[in-house]
Structures are given as structure tokens and as C-alpha cells.
């Protein structure tokens, strides 16, 4: 079956109908092509910007993690070099390991630990 502008659904088209169909095709095709091209360009540009932002976020997160790991390493080296740890290096940790760690951390020899906050009493409680 041959499709032609001269006939549509078995009917002969008038000159006015042929001109309207041709005008619609001339108006729709360029608009459709420009719209699809613009969509493709804008979506690829947007995806590139999203990838760039994600990369920057991941690099920042990686830097933060590396900085934290370096701080942990420095604190561990300071703790290992502290006199308390060196003097108790051969202590038996099987009995009270939590006590040993608490003593090392509470002494804070050379460590950059924030000071512990004292619990504040609620307004209704009395100090005795």
C-alpha cells in the first residue's frame, strides 16, 4: 500500500487539505528536530555538571577522612610514646583491660582530648 499526500484513507484530498498537511509537516518537523536536539544537549550538559559536583563532593569527603585518619595516627603515636603506656607496656591486660584504657585516656598524656564536661544538676535537684 502506497502512502501519498494525494489520497488519505482512500479519499482524494482537496488542494486545501494537501496544503494544510504540507504546512503542518513543515512546521512540526523542524520544531521536533530542534526540541529533541535541545533536550539531548541540555540533558548531557546537566549530567556532566552533576558528575562534576559528585566528584568534588567525593574528593572533599576523601580529604576529610584522610585528615581524620592522620589525626588518629598522631594521637595513637602520642599515646604509644606516653610514659604511662611505656611503663605499663607489659602489664597483664587480661584482668582489667577497660581499666587500663580508662587510665591511659583519663591521664591524656600528650593526647589532644577535649576536657570532659561535668553533668549539670537539674533545677529541681539540690546539691548536698
Secondary structure, 3 states (H helix, E strand, C coil): CCCCCCEECCEECCHHHHHHHHHHHHHHHHHHHHHHHHHHHHHHHHHHHHHHHHHHHHHHHHHHHHHHHHHHHHHHHHHHCCHHHHHCCCCCCCCCHHHHHHHHHHHCCCCCCCCCCCCCCCCCCCCC
